[in-house]
Amino acid sequence: LRMTSPSTSWKLVCDLSSHVLDTITRLGFNNMTPVQVATIPVFMRNKDVCVEAVTGSGKTLAFVVPMIEMLMKHVGTMKKHHVRAVIVSPTRELASQIHEVVDGFLDDELCPFTSSLLIGGTGDIENDISDFTENGSNIIVGTPGRISFALEKCMMLRSGVRSLEVLILDEADRLLDLGFHKTLSSILGHLPKQRRTGLFSATQTTEVEQLMKAGMRNPVKISVKEVLKLIFSSTTKTPSTLQNYYCLCPVVAKFNSLMEFVSKRKDEKLLLFFSTCASVDYFGRGMKGIVESMISCLHMWMLGVETYLNDSHRVAKLFGGLLPIHSGILVCTDVMARGIDIPDVDWVLQYDPPSNASAFVHRCGRTARVGRQGNALLFLLEAEATYVDFIEINQKAPMLVSAYVTHDTDWLSKLRGLSLKDRAAMDRGTRAFVSFVQSYAKHQCNLIFRVKDLNFGELATSFGLLKIPKMPEIKANSITGFKPANVDIDSIKFKDKAREKQRRLQNKRKAEEGEKPKFVSKKAKAWSGIKEKKELRREKKEKRKKQKE
């Protein structure tokens, strides 16, 4: 089934209960999107569905609404340990968001069901098992690893899922991309075959097809690729309400351009993407530090998503802090590029290019959702300009050139100044620099993003480093465009008194022990060099094989 019809009233398409209709109205969804029009009636007729739909098309309600309708048939007869629905999601953030939507439909009288969220990073798995054993749950939402582990460890949960009526695999292509093949097979092995299954995916890959054959019975395939002309163009993979821009600028001016851009948009909501968690940690904290020191002229709310926060704190900050606000910046990696629905994003800024072409579209898909206007800006170095042509051809995403953003304030010197005041900031900058170079060397578009084209001195300057770290990718005689800080690096202290005390004790211990004899170890090699040698060996092997034939 290929769906191209416009948005429609909920009452005209589906025979929904008054409770579900009231809840949908309360949530502010006045009209159905094409994926909902196509999916909900079919799913409610007890058919398995395999849905391919573009990002931001309203897939969550497309499976939550029919699931709730199916469960409401059992009001008054369902026991607390009967698990009637399981929703599997690839990430903790997306699972938390789906769980919040599901809870919006639950009501003590009209829809008296219970739900549980099973995700990592929110406590011991034993607590989840104990909670289910004591209180039960009718709807399980979670990540594959946590759900699979709970099924293995909790006999009562294994018994509970025998009553399963609905299984949802959300973002199925991403579940498989993240390597959850065996985990999903383990989950399916515990579930009854007599069930309704909904598989939702942004793309239909060979692996998704295989999963469909293994876990579904005569599914109805629904493809929603061309939504309204007002929303999506049939010749592009991005919404027509999205304006895609790119900016070519020198590497040393990149951070200044970014800060100048965001400082002029203090009343808008922005998503800022970096390629690595270390960069998010460094630049997120650095930008927040600059904002706090100049609050009178910026008035910006910022949130860094870091792996260094414990995961429960990460989820709580994301959905407790970001969703209600009308302006601010979320600094993030590609973990936020798919599935998470942050409303009313005005700009998506890509400071670093994504690791693969499809991630570019997913990043941009965080804005211009469901017909709303949105903008995206990609920062590129002049040597990376051909990436624009690649994206326009490979992803059918037309881009407009944006003028180089001039700056009146030397934001980069302020970023560097933070490292002079706190050793922790200096260490974060070093980690960010190293992780960026390693990420750049592993980029899938290695004909465009080439490590040998990087000027490491200027790159280190753009990171606000005080010194260039030792790396196998960097040769001492190739460093130009960098001026080391005129300061004794060892004299820079941690602002955290406990960390500074620990550093002093370590330095004292080293001084007392004296210099240890150095062991000759195998010299580290640059990733890019290793990769080239592997390719050369592979080519030679292929040639030998052909000669034998």
C-alpha positions as CSV (number, residue, x, y, z in Angstrom):
1,L,0.0,0.0,0.0
2,R,1.5,3.3,-1.1
3,M,0.0,6.4,0.7
4,T,0.0,9.9,-0.7
5,S,-3.3,11.4,0.5
6,P,-3.4,14.6,2.6
7,S,-4.0,14.9,6.3
8,T,-7.5,13.8,7.5
9,S,-9.7,14.2,10.5
10,W,-9.4,11.4,13.1
11,K,-13.2,10.9,13.2
12,L,-13.5,10.4,9.4
13,V,-11.0,7.5,9.1
14,C,-11.0,5.5,12.2
15,D,-13.7,4.1,14.5
16,L,-12.0,5.2,17.7
17,S,-13.3,5.2,21.2
18,S,-14.3,8.5,22.8
19,H,-11.5,8.2,25.3
20,V,-8.8,7.9,22.6
21,L,-10.3,10.7,20.6
22,D,-10.4,13.0,23.7
23,T,-6.8,12.1,24.5
24,I,-5.7,12.8,20.9
25,T,-7.4,16.2,21.0
26,R,-5.8,17.0,24.4
27,L,-2.4,16.2,23.0
28,G,-3.1,18.7,20.2
29,F,-3.2,16.3,17.2
30,N,-6.2,17.7,15.3
31,N,-5.5,15.9,12.0
32,M,-4.0,12.6,11.0
33,T,-0.8,12.4,9.0
34,P,-0.7,10.1,6.0
35,V,1.2,7.4,7.8
36,Q,-1.5,7.3,10.5
37,V,-4.3,7.3,7.8
38,A,-2.6,4.3,6.1
39,T,-1.6,2.3,9.2
40,I,-4.2,2.6,12.0
41,P,-7.3,1.2,10.1
42,V,-5.2,-1.8,8.9
43,F,-3.6,-2.5,12.2
44,M,-7.0,-2.3,14.0
45,R,-8.3,-5.0,11.6
46,N,-5.8,-7.4,13.3
47,K,-3.3,-7.3,10.4
48,D,0.5,-7.3,10.8
49,V,1.9,-4.1,9.3
50,C,5.4,-3.3,8.0
51,V,5.5,0.5,7.7
52,E,8.2,2.5,5.9
53,A,7.8,6.2,6.5
54,V,9.9,9.3,6.4
55,T,11.2,10.9,9.6
56,G,8.8,13.2,11.4
57,S,5.7,11.7,9.9
58,G,3.9,10.8,13.1
59,K,4.8,7.1,13.4
60,T,4.5,6.9,17.2
61,L,0.7,7.6,17.2
62,A,0.4,5.3,14.3
63,F,1.1,2.3,16.6
64,V,0.1,3.7,20.0
65,V,-3.5,4.5,19.0
66,P,-4.4,1.0,17.6
67,M,-2.5,-0.7,20.5
68,I,-4.6,1.2,23.0
69,E,-7.8,0.4,21.1
70,M,-6.9,-3.4,21.1
71,L,-6.2,-3.3,24.8
72,M,-9.4,-1.5,25.7
73,K,-11.3,-4.6,24.6
74,H,-9.9,-6.3,27.8
75,V,-11.0,-3.7,30.3
76,G,-12.3,-5.4,33.4
77,T,-10.7,-8.8,32.5
78,M,-7.0,-8.0,32.4
79,K,-4.9,-9.1,35.3
80,K,-2.0,-7.0,36.5
81,H,0.7,-9.4,35.3
82,H,-0.8,-9.9,31.9
83,V,1.6,-8.2,29.4
84,R,-0.6,-7.4,26.4
85,A,1.8,-5.1,24.5
86,V,5.6,-4.8,24.1
87,I,7.3,-1.8,22.3
88,V,11.0,-2.2,21.5
89,S,12.9,1.0,20.7
90,P,16.6,1.4,19.8
91,T,17.6,4.1,22.3
92,R,16.8,5.0,25.9
93,E,15.7,8.5,24.9
94,L,13.2,7.3,22.3
95,A,11.9,4.6,24.6
96,S,11.3,7.3,27.3
97,Q,9.5,9.5,24.8
98,I,7.2,6.7,23.6
99,H,6.5,5.7,27.2
100,E,5.4,9.2,27.9
101,V,3.0,9.2,25.0
102,V,1.6,5.8,26.1
103,D,1.0,7.1,29.6
104,G,-0.9,10.0,28.2
105,F,-3.6,7.5,27.1
106,L,-3.8,5.6,30.4
107,D,-6.7,6.4,32.7
108,D,-7.7,4.9,36.0
109,E,-11.3,4.4,34.9
110,L,-11.6,4.4,31.1
111,C,-8.2,2.9,30.3
112,P,-7.0,1.2,33.5
113,F,-3.8,-0.3,32.4
114,T,-0.3,0.0,33.7
115,S,3.0,0.5,31.8
116,S,6.6,0.0,32.6
117,L,9.8,1.5,31.1
118,L,12.7,-1.0,30.8
119,I,15.9,0.9,29.8
120,G,19.5,0.8,30.9
121,G,21.1,3.5,33.0
122,T,18.1,4.1,35.3
123,G,18.9,1.6,38.0
124,D,19.6,-2.1,38.7
125,I,17.8,-4.6,36.5
126,E,16.8,-6.4,39.8
127,N,14.8,-3.3,40.7
128,D,12.8,-3.6,37.4
129,I,12.2,-7.3,38.1
130,S,11.2,-6.7,41.6
131,D,8.8,-3.9,40.5
132,F,7.2,-6.2,37.9
133,T,6.9,-9.1,40.3
134,E,5.1,-6.8,42.9
135,N,3.1,-4.5,40.7
136,G,2.9,-6.2,37.3
137,S,2.5,-4.2,34.0
138,N,0.3,-4.5,30.9
139,I,2.5,-2.5,28.5
140,I,6.3,-2.8,28.4
141,V,8.3,-0.1,26.6
142,G,12.1,-0.4,26.5
143,T,15.3,-1.1,24.8
144,P,16.1,-4.5,23.4
145,G,19.0,-5.3,25.8
146,R,17.0,-4.5,28.9
147,I,13.8,-6.3,27.8
148,S,15.8,-9.4,26.7
149,F,17.7,-9.5,30.0
150,A,14.5,-9.1,32.0
151,L,12.8,-11.9,30.1
152,E,15.8,-14.2,30.9
153,K,15.9,-13.4,34.6
154,C,12.2,-13.0,35.5
155,M,10.0,-16.1,35.3
156,M,6.9,-14.1,36.1
157,L,7.6,-11.8,33.1
158,R,8.1,-14.8,30.8
159,S,4.7,-16.1,32.0
160,G,3.1,-12.6,31.6
161,V,4.1,-12.2,27.9
162,R,2.2,-15.4,27.1
163,S,-0.9,-13.0,27.0
164,L,0.8,-10.7,24.5
165,E,-1.4,-9.3,21.9
166,V,0.7,-6.6,20.2
167,L,4.4,-6.3,19.5
168,I,5.9,-3.1,18.1
169,L,9.4,-2.8,16.7
170,D,10.1,0.9,16.3
171,E,13.0,2.2,14.1
172,A,13.6,-1.4,13.0
173,D,16.4,-0.4,10.6
174,R,18.2,1.3,13.4
175,L,17.7,-1.6,15.8
176,L,19.5,-3.8,13.2
177,D,22.2,-1.2,12.4
178,L,23.1,-1.1,16.1
179,G,23.6,-4.9,16.1
180,F,20.5,-6.1,18.0
181,H,19.9,-9.1,15.7
182,K,20.5,-11.8,18.3
183,T,18.8,-9.8,21.0
184,L,15.7,-9.4,18.9
185,S,15.7,-13.1,18.1
186,S,15.9,-13.9,21.8
187,I,12.9,-11.6,22.6
188,L,10.8,-13.1,19.7
189,G,11.6,-16.6,21.1
190,H,9.8,-15.7,24.4
191,L,6.7,-14.3,22.7
192,P,3.6,-16.2,21.4
193,K,3.3,-16.5,17.6
194,Q,-0.4,-15.7,17.8
195,R,0.0,-11.9,18.1
196,R,-0.2,-8.7,16.0
197,T,3.2,-7.2,15.0
198,G,3.9,-3.7,13.8
199,L,7.3,-3.0,12.3
200,F,8.1,0.6,11.7
201,S,11.2,1.8,9.8
202,A,12.6,4.8,7.9
203,T,14.1,2.5,5.3
204,Q,13.5,-1.0,4.0
205,T,16.8,-2.8,4.0
206,T,17.5,-6.4,3.3
207,E,17.9,-7.0,7.0
208,V,14.5,-5.4,7.8
209,E,13.0,-7.8,5.1
210,Q,14.6,-10.8,6.9
211,L,13.3,-9.6,10.3
212,M,9.8,-9.2,8.7
213,K,9.9,-12.8,7.5
214,A,11.0,-14.1,10.8
215,G,8.6,-12.2,13.1
216,M,5.5,-11.4,11.1
217,R,2.6,-13.3,9.4
218,N,1.5,-12.1,6.0
219,P,2.2,-8.4,6.8
220,V,0.6,-5.5,4.9
221,K,3.4,-3.4,3.6
222,I,2.8,0.4,3.9
223,S,5.1,2.9,2.3
224,V,4.6,6.6,2.9
225,K,7.3,8.2,0.9
226,E,5.5,11.1,-0.7
227,V,3.6,13.1,1.7
228,L,1.7,16.3,0.8
229,K,3.3,18.5,-1.7
230,L,3.0,21.1,1.0
231,I,5.2,19.0,3.2
232,F,7.4,16.8,1.1
233,S,8.6,17.0,-2.5
234,S,8.6,13.8,-4.5
235,T,12.1,14.5,-5.8
236,T,13.7,15.1,-2.4
237,K,14.3,13.1,0.8
238,T,13.9,16.2,2.9
239,P,10.8,18.3,3.6
240,S,10.1,21.1,1.2
241,T,9.4,23.3,4.3
242,L,13.1,22.8,5.2
243,Q,15.7,25.2,3.9
244,N,19.1,23.5,3.8
245,Y,22.2,25.8,3.9
246,Y,25.9,25.2,3.9
247,C,28.7,27.6,4.9
248,L,32.4,27.3,3.7
249,C,34.8,28.9,6.2
250,P,38.4,28.6,7.3
251,V,39.0,26.1,10.1
252,V,40.3,28.8,12.5
253,A,37.1,30.9,11.9
254,K,34.7,28.0,12.4
255,F,34.0,28.4,16.1
256,N,33.8,32.2,15.9
257,S,31.3,31.8,13.0
258,L,29.2,29.3,15.0
259,M,29.1,31.6,18.1
260,E,28.3,34.7,16.1
261,F,25.4,32.8,14.4
262,V,23.8,31.5,17.6
263,S,24.3,34.7,19.5
264,K,22.0,36.4,17.1
265,R,19.3,33.8,17.6
266,K,18.7,34.0,21.3
267,D,14.9,33.6,20.9
268,E,15.1,30.4,18.8
269,K,15.5,26.7,19.5
270,L,18.6,25.1,18.0
271,L,20.1,21.6,17.8
272,L,23.9,21.6,17.4
273,F,25.5,18.4,16.2
274,F,29.1,17.3,16.7
275,S,30.7,14.0,15.5
276,T,31.9,12.7,18.9
277,C,30.9,12.7,22.5
278,A,34.2,14.2,23.6
279,S,33.5,17.2,21.3
280,V,30.0,17.6,22.8
281,D,31.5,17.5,26.3
282,Y,34.2,20.1,25.4
283,F,32.3,22.5,23.2
284,G,29.0,22.2,25.1
285,R,30.6,23.1,28.4
286,G,32.8,25.7,26.8
287,M,29.8,27.4,25.1
288,K,27.8,27.3,28.2
289,G,30.7,28.9,30.1
290,I,31.0,31.7,27.6
291,V,27.2,32.3,27.7
292,E,27.2,32.5,31.5
293,S,30.1,35.0,31.5
294,M,28.2,37.2,28.9
295,I,24.6,36.5,29.9
296,S,23.6,40.1,29.5
297,C,24.0,39.9,25.7
298,L,23.0,36.3,25.0
299,H,20.2,35.1,27.3
300,M,20.6,31.5,26.0
301,W,19.6,28.2,27.6
302,M,22.0,25.4,26.8
303,L,22.2,21.7,27.5
304,G,25.1,19.5,26.7
305,V,24.4,15.8,26.2
306,E,27.4,14.0,27.5
307,T,28.3,10.4,28.1
308,Y,29.9,11.5,31.4
309,L,26.5,12.2,32.9
310,N,24.9,9.1,34.3
311,D,22.2,7.9,31.9
312,S,19.2,8.5,34.2
313,H,20.3,12.0,34.6
314,R,20.7,12.3,30.9
315,V,17.2,11.2,30.1
316,A,15.7,13.4,32.9
317,K,17.5,16.5,31.7
318,L,16.6,15.9,28.1
319,F,12.9,15.5,28.5
320,G,12.4,17.4,31.7
321,G,14.3,20.4,30.6
322,L,14.4,20.8,26.8
323,L,10.8,20.0,25.7
324,P,8.9,22.8,27.5
325,I,11.3,25.6,26.5
326,H,10.9,27.9,23.5
327,S,14.5,28.9,22.9
328,G,17.9,27.4,23.6
329,I,20.6,25.0,22.3
330,L,20.9,21.3,22.6
331,V,24.5,20.2,21.9
332,C,24.5,16.5,20.8
333,T,25.8,13.7,18.8
334,D,23.9,11.5,16.3
335,V,22.2,9.8,19.2
336,M,19.7,12.6,18.8
337,A,19.5,12.3,15.0
338,R,16.7,9.8,14.8
339,G,13.5,9.0,16.6
340,I,13.5,11.8,19.2
341,D,10.8,14.3,18.6
342,I,11.8,17.7,20.0
343,P,9.0,20.1,19.1
344,D,9.5,23.4,17.3
345,V,13.2,23.3,16.4
346,D,14.1,26.3,14.4
347,W,17.6,25.4,13.3
348,V,19.7,22.3,13.0
349,L,23.4,23.2,13.0
350,Q,25.9,20.6,11.9
351,Y,29.3,21.8,13.2
352,D,30.9,18.5,12.1
353,P,29.6,16.5,9.1
354,P,27.8,13.3,9.9
355,S,29.7,10.0,9.6
356,N,27.5,8.8,6.7
357,A,25.2,10.3,4.1
358,S,21.9,9.0,5.5
359,A,22.7,10.6,8.9
360,F,22.7,14.0,7.2
361,V,19.0,13.6,6.3
362,H,18.1,12.3,9.8
363,R,19.8,15.2,11.5
364,C,17.9,17.7,9.3
365,G,14.7,15.8,10.1
366,R,14.8,17.1,13.6
367,T,13.4,20.4,12.2
368,A,10.6,21.1,9.7
369,R,8.5,18.3,11.2
370,V,4.9,17.7,10.1
371,G,4.7,20.8,7.9
372,R,6.4,23.3,10.1
373,Q,9.1,25.6,8.7
374,G,12.7,24.8,9.6
375,N,16.3,25.5,8.7
376,A,19.5,23.5,8.7
377,L,23.1,24.8,8.3
378,L,26.2,22.7,7.7
379,F,29.6,24.0,8.4
380,L,32.3,22.9,6.0
381,L,36.0,23.6,5.3
382,E,36.9,24.8,1.9
383,A,38.6,21.5,1.1
384,E,35.3,19.7,1.9
385,A,33.1,21.7,-0.6
386,T,32.5,18.7,-2.9
387,Y,30.4,17.1,0.0
388,V,27.6,19.5,-1.0
389,D,27.4,17.9,-4.5
390,F,27.6,14.4,-3.0
391,I,24.7,15.1,-0.6
392,E,22.5,16.6,-3.3
393,I,23.1,13.5,-5.6
394,N,23.2,10.8,-3.0
395,Q,20.5,12.0,-0.6
396,K,18.5,14.2,-3.0
397,A,18.9,17.1,-0.5
398,P,19.3,20.4,-2.3
399,M,21.4,22.9,-0.5
400,L,21.8,26.7,-0.6
401,V,25.1,28.5,0.1
402,S,25.1,30.7,3.1
403,A,27.4,33.7,3.4
404,Y,30.4,33.3,5.6
405,V,29.4,34.7,9.0
406,T,31.7,37.5,10.0
407,H,32.3,38.0,13.8
408,D,32.9,41.1,15.9
409,T,33.8,39.1,19.1
410,D,36.8,36.8,19.4
411,W,34.9,33.9,20.8
412,L,37.7,31.5,20.3
413,S,40.0,33.3,22.6
414,K,37.3,33.1,25.3
415,L,37.1,29.3,24.7
416,R,40.9,29.1,25.1
417,G,40.7,31.3,28.2
418,L,38.5,28.6,29.9
419,S,41.3,26.1,29.5
420,L,43.8,28.6,31.1
421,K,41.6,28.8,34.2
422,D,40.7,25.1,34.6
423,R,42.8,22.1,33.8
424,A,39.6,20.0,33.4
425,A,38.6,22.2,30.4
426,M,42.1,21.8,29.0
427,D,41.9,18.0,29.3
428,R,38.4,18.0,27.7
429,G,39.8,20.0,24.7
430,T,42.6,17.5,24.2
431,R,40.2,14.6,24.3
432,A,37.9,16.4,21.8
433,F,40.7,17.1,19.4
434,V,42.0,13.5,19.5
435,S,38.5,12.0,19.1
436,F,37.7,14.3,16.2
437,V,40.9,13.4,14.2
438,Q,40.1,9.7,14.8
439,S,36.5,10.1,13.7
440,Y,37.6,12.1,10.6
441,A,40.0,9.3,9.7
442,K,37.2,6.8,9.8
443,H,34.7,8.8,7.9
444,Q,32.8,6.8,5.2
445,C,33.3,9.6,2.6
446,N,37.1,9.3,2.9
447,L,37.6,10.6,-0.7
448,I,36.2,14.0,0.5
449,F,37.2,14.0,4.2
450,R,40.9,13.1,4.0
451,V,43.1,13.4,7.1
452,K,46.1,14.4,4.9
453,D,44.2,17.5,3.9
454,L,43.9,18.7,7.5
455,N,46.2,21.4,8.8
456,F,46.7,20.1,12.3
457,G,48.1,23.4,13.6
458,E,45.1,25.4,12.5
459,L,42.8,22.6,13.6
460,A,44.3,22.7,17.1
461,T,43.9,26.5,17.1
462,S,40.2,26.1,16.2
463,F,39.8,23.9,19.2
464,G,41.3,26.5,21.5
465,L,44.1,24.1,22.6
466,L,47.0,25.3,24.7
467,K,49.3,22.6,23.2
468,I,49.0,20.0,20.5
469,P,48.8,16.4,21.8
470,K,51.0,13.7,20.6
471,M,49.3,11.6,18.0
472,P,50.5,9.1,15.3
473,E,48.5,11.1,12.7
474,I,50.5,14.2,13.4
475,K,54.1,14.6,12.4
476,A,56.2,17.2,14.2
477,N,57.5,18.9,11.0
478,S,54.0,19.3,9.5
479,I,52.6,21.6,12.2
480,T,51.9,25.2,11.0
481,G,49.4,27.8,12.0
482,F,49.5,27.1,15.8
483,K,50.9,29.2,18.6
484,P,51.3,27.4,21.9
485,A,50.1,29.2,25.0
486,N,52.8,31.3,26.7
487,V,52.2,29.6,30.0
488,D,53.6,26.7,32.1
489,I,51.1,23.9,31.4
490,D,51.9,22.1,34.6
491,S,50.9,25.3,36.6
492,I,47.3,25.1,35.4
493,K,45.1,23.9,38.2
494,F,41.8,22.0,38.4
495,K,39.0,24.2,39.7
496,D,37.8,21.1,41.5
497,K,39.8,21.2,44.7
498,A,39.6,17.4,45.2
499,R,40.9,16.7,41.7
500,E,43.7,19.3,42.2
501,K,44.7,17.7,45.4
502,Q,44.8,14.2,43.8
503,R,47.0,15.7,40.9
504,R,49.4,17.1,43.4
505,L,49.7,13.8,45.2
506,Q,50.3,12.0,41.9
507,N,53.0,14.5,40.9
508,K,54.7,14.2,44.3
509,R,54.6,10.4,44.1
510,K,56.2,10.5,40.7
511,A,58.9,12.8,41.9
512,E,59.7,10.5,44.8
513,E,59.8,7.4,42.7
514,G,61.9,8.9,40.0
515,E,61.7,8.2,36.3
516,K,60.8,4.6,35.6
517,P,62.8,2.6,33.0
518,K,61.1,2.9,29.6
519,F,60.0,-0.3,27.9
520,V,60.2,-0.4,24.1
521,S,56.7,-0.9,22.9
522,K,55.2,-1.2,19.5
523,K,54.8,2.3,18.0
524,A,51.2,3.4,17.6
525,K,50.2,3.8,14.0
526,A,47.7,6.2,12.5
527,W,44.3,4.8,11.7
528,S,44.4,6.2,8.2
529,G,47.7,4.4,7.5
530,I,46.4,1.1,8.9
531,K,43.3,1.4,6.7
532,E,45.4,2.0,3.5
533,K,47.5,-1.0,4.2
534,K,44.5,-3.2,4.8
535,E,43.0,-2.1,1.5
536,L,46.3,-2.9,-0.3
537,R,46.5,-6.4,1.3
538,R,42.9,-7.0,0.3
539,E,43.6,-5.9,-3.4
540,K,46.7,-8.2,-3.5
541,K,44.6,-11.1,-2.2
542,E,41.9,-10.5,-4.8
543,K,44.6,-10.5,-7.6
544,R,46.1,-13.8,-6.4
545,K,42.6,-15.3,-6.3
546,K,42.0,-14.2,-9.9
547,Q,45.3,-15.6,-11.0
548,K,44.5,-19.0,-9.6
549,E,41.2,-19.1,-11.3
